Amino acid sequence: MVQSVNMKALTTLASVVRRPYLMAPHVFVPNISDVNYQALRDHCGIKAVMFDKDNTLTAPYENSLHPLAKFGLQSALDTFGRDNVAILSNSAGTNDDPGFVDGKEIEEALGIAVIKHSEKKPGGLNEVMDHFPNVDDASQLCMVGDRLLTDIVFGNLHGMLTVHILPLCSGKDNKKDNKVANVVRVVENKIMYADWWGGRKIRSYTLGHKVWKGEDECPLVLADENEPLLGDLKRKD
């Protein structure tokens, strides 16, 4: 599938330049299997979870669940139920997916719904809220993905709890990834996580969440606290 230009991301860029903390996630983990979904439900007021697809659940433009994502997706399903777990992609389910052909294939392969939305992330909130009738407020949603300027900005703009992960694939395994998205991902990750004053400043202004009071008070990360996430990120570049 060929992705069209994400006009919503381009128009939101001005807001991000003025408020770069919109890119700062609440939680940063290696992959979706390192998230404590039970804590999200029991202590953070979260009623539903959305995942990006490419490099979050699967290899780019593949429909089989990546081995590193299997535990995490099953944990989310066990915790929230199938009706409250869905994919919000900037390819499948959008106008780049005529007839919802790719969306249907992904739903059959992964066993979870793909949300249809005409406006790409960081747009699409209305369709998301319509998809989850038990969700009364966007703060009851958790957005999980590997892109800061789309997944995380989308969630932060609307008060969701945001979880940023490393891309599942790198090198030869990532050869099908959208070239522009891959370049932008590297740049945005360096801005956010590189050891420089700007990145540290941005992270210090991470937006609060309506219920979750922070990792110290309510841990959401299952990964070893000594795991060098930023070092892993550099090796993914």
C-alpha positions in Angstrom: 0.0 0.0 0.0 1.3 3.5 -0.9 0.7 6.1 1.7 -0.4 9.5 0.7 1.0 12.7 2.3 -0.1 13.1 5.9 -1.5 16.6 5.7 -2.8 16.5 9.3 0.8 15.9 10.6 2.1 18.7 8.4 -0.5 21.2 9.7 0.1 20.1 13.3 3.8 20.6 12.9 3.5 24.3 13.7 1.8 23.5 17.0 4.6 21.0 17.8 7.3 23.6 17.0 5.6 26.0 19.5 4.9 23.2 22.0 7.5 20.5 21.4 6.4 18.7 24.6 3.4 17.4 22.6 5.9 14.8 21.3 6.9 13.7 24.8 5.3 10.4 25.7 4.2 9.5 29.2 6.0 6.1 29.0 8.8 4.8 26.8 9.4 1.1 26.5 11.2 -1.3 24.1 8.0 -2.9 22.8 4.3 -3.4 23.6 5.1 -6.5 25.7 6.8 -4.3 28.3 3.6 -2.5 29.3 1.6 -3.3 32.4 -1.9 -3.4 30.9 -3.5 -4.4 34.2 -2.1 -1.3 35.9 -3.4 0.8 33.0 -6.9 -0.5 33.6 -6.9 -0.7 37.4 -5.0 2.5 38.3 -5.0 4.8 35.3 -8.7 4.9 34.4 -8.0 3.5 30.9 -10.9 1.7 29.3 -9.4 1.0 25.8 -6.1 0.6 24.1 -5.1 1.6 20.5 -2.0 0.3 18.8 -0.3 1.6 15.7 0.3 -1.3 13.3 3.6 -1.1 11.3 6.7 -1.5 13.6 4.4 -1.7 16.6 2.5 -4.9 16.1 4.0 -6.2 12.8 6.9 -5.7 10.5 6.1 -2.9 8.0 3.3 -3.8 5.6 3.2 -7.4 6.9 0.1 -8.8 8.5 1.6 -11.4 10.8 2.1 -10.5 14.5 5.7 -9.9 15.3 7.1 -12.3 17.9 8.1 -9.4 20.2 4.5 -8.2 20.2 2.7 -11.4 20.9 2.8 -11.3 24.7 1.8 -7.6 24.8 -1.2 -7.9 22.5 -2.5 -11.0 24.3 -2.0 -9.2 27.6 -4.0 -6.2 26.3 -6.8 -8.5 25.1 -6.9 -10.4 28.3 -7.1 -7.2 30.3 -9.5 -5.0 28.2 -11.4 -7.5 26.1 -11.4 -7.7 22.3 -13.9 -4.9 21.9 -11.6 -2.5 23.7 -8.4 -3.1 21.8 -8.0 -1.8 18.2 -5.5 -0.7 15.6 -5.3 2.9 14.5 -3.0 3.0 11.5 -2.1 5.7 9.0 -2.4 3.3 6.2 -5.0 0.5 6.8 -8.5 2.0 7.5 -7.7 5.3 5.9 -8.5 6.7 2.4 -5.2 5.0 1.3 -7.1 1.7 1.8 -10.0 1.8 -0.7 -12.7 -0.7 0.1 -11.1 -1.4 3.4 -9.3 -4.3 1.7 -6.1 -4.1 3.8 -8.1 -3.4 7.0 -10.2 -6.6 6.6 -7.0 -8.7 5.9 -5.4 -7.3 9.0 -8.5 -7.9 11.2 -8.6 -11.5 10.0 -4.8 -12.0 10.6 -4.5 -10.3 14.0 -8.0 -10.8 15.4 -8.6 -7.2 16.4 -10.5 -4.3 14.8 -8.9 -1.7 12.5 -10.5 1.7 13.1 -11.7 3.4 9.9 -10.7 7.1 9.8 -10.6 9.6 7.0 -8.1 11.9 8.7 -4.7 10.5 9.5 -3.1 10.8 13.0 -2.7 13.1 14.7 -6.3 13.5 13.4 -9.2 11.1 13.6 -10.4 11.5 17.2 -14.1 11.5 16.3 -13.9 8.1 14.6 -11.9 6.7 17.6 -14.6 7.9 20.1 -17.3 6.4 17.9 -15.5 3.1 17.8 -15.4 2.8 21.6 -18.9 3.5 22.9 -17.9 2.7 26.5 -15.3 5.5 26.5 -16.7 8.8 27.8 -13.5 10.9 27.6 -10.3 10.7 25.6 -8.3 10.4 28.8 -9.7 6.9 29.1 -7.8 5.9 26.0 -4.2 4.7 25.7 -2.3 5.2 22.5 0.7 3.0 21.8 3.0 3.4 18.8 6.5 4.0 17.5 6.0 7.5 16.0 6.3 10.6 18.1 4.8 13.1 15.5 1.8 10.9 14.8 1.0 8.4 17.5 2.2 10.4 20.5 1.2 13.8 19.4 -2.3 12.5 18.6 -2.7 11.0 22.0 -1.3 14.1 23.8 -3.4 16.5 21.9 -6.5 14.9 23.3 -5.4 14.0 26.8 -4.8 10.3 26.3 -2.1 8.3 28.1 0.7 7.8 25.5 3.2 5.0 25.2 6.1 5.2 22.9 8.0 2.1 21.8 11.1 1.3 19.7 10.4 0.2 16.1 10.2 -3.6 16.0 12.4 -3.8 12.9 15.7 -2.4 11.8 18.2 -2.9 9.1 17.2 -5.5 6.5 14.1 -6.4 8.4 12.9 -2.9 8.0 13.3 -2.7 4.2 9.6 -2.4 3.5 9.1 0.6 5.8 8.0 3.9 4.3 11.2 5.7 3.5 10.0 9.1 4.5 8.5 7.8 7.7 11.7 6.0 8.5 13.8 9.2 8.1 11.4 11.3 10.1 11.3 8.7 12.9 15.1 8.8 13.3 15.1 12.6 13.4 12.2 12.9 15.9 13.8 10.2 18.2 17.1 12.0 18.2 15.4 15.3 19.1 13.5 13.6 22.0 16.1 11.2 23.4 19.6 12.2 22.4 21.7 13.5 25.3 21.4 17.2 24.7 19.8 20.1 26.6 16.9 20.4 24.2 15.7 16.8 24.6 16.0 16.9 28.3 14.0 20.2 28.4 11.3 18.8 26.2 11.0 15.6 28.4 10.9 17.8 31.5 7.6 19.3 30.3 5.8 16.1 29.5 2.1 16.7 29.8 0.3 15.2 32.8 -2.5 12.7 32.6 -5.9 13.1 34.2 -5.5 10.0 36.3 -2.0 8.5 36.1 0.4 10.4 38.4 3.7 9.1 37.1 5.9 6.0 36.9 7.1 6.4 40.5 3.6 6.3 41.9 2.1 3.8 39.4 4.6 1.8 37.4 3.5 0.9 33.9 6.8 -0.5 32.7 7.5 -4.2 32.9 11.0 -3.9 31.4 14.1 -4.2 33.6 14.6 -0.7 35.0 18.3 -1.0 34.2 17.8 -1.8 30.6 19.6 0.9 28.5 16.6 2.0 26.4 18.3 5.0 24.9 21.3 2.9 23.9 18.9 0.5 22.2 17.4 3.4 20.4 20.8 4.5 19.0 21.4 1.0 17.7 18.0 1.2 15.9 19.0 4.3 14.0 
